[in-house]
Amino acid sequence: MTALSGYRLMWMMVLFDLPVGTREERGRATRFRNFLLDRGFEMSQFSVYLRFCTGREQAETHVKAIEKSVPKAGKVSIVFFTDKQFEQSISFVGRGREANPKKPEQLALF
């Protein structure tokens, strides 16, 4: 078994801009957001979702699932960064700093 390293552990950030002008478009956007939540992503900001992954292989599994669920219109981007890089990120809420999301205490192996 490979040791877990902050350079191997990674975070996925899914950013999207989906049309919401009609009832059908809002429904598609809501289904996509719910899909991300069901796969273990958490909302960081509106249209920005984060997920911790044990490595690139697990991230690729999520990418394939996301690819199948992307609505027909709109734009979806996925950004990857290591846990070490994520530790250095800074977030502000108003003028105060916000702590980064914690990585899970227990990793799901499936």
Sequence and secondary structure as in RCSB ss.txt:
>XXXX:A:sequence
MTALSGYRLMWMMVLFDLPVGTREERGRATRFRNFLLDRGFEMSQFSVYLRFCTGREQAETHVKAIEKSVPKAGK
VSIVFFTDKQFEQSISFVGRGREANPKKPEQLALF
>XXXX:A:secstr
     TTT EEEEEEEE   SSHHHHHHHHHHHHHHHHTT EEEETTEEEEEESSHHHHHHHHHHHHHH  SSSE
EEEEEEEHHHHHT  EEETTEEE      SS    
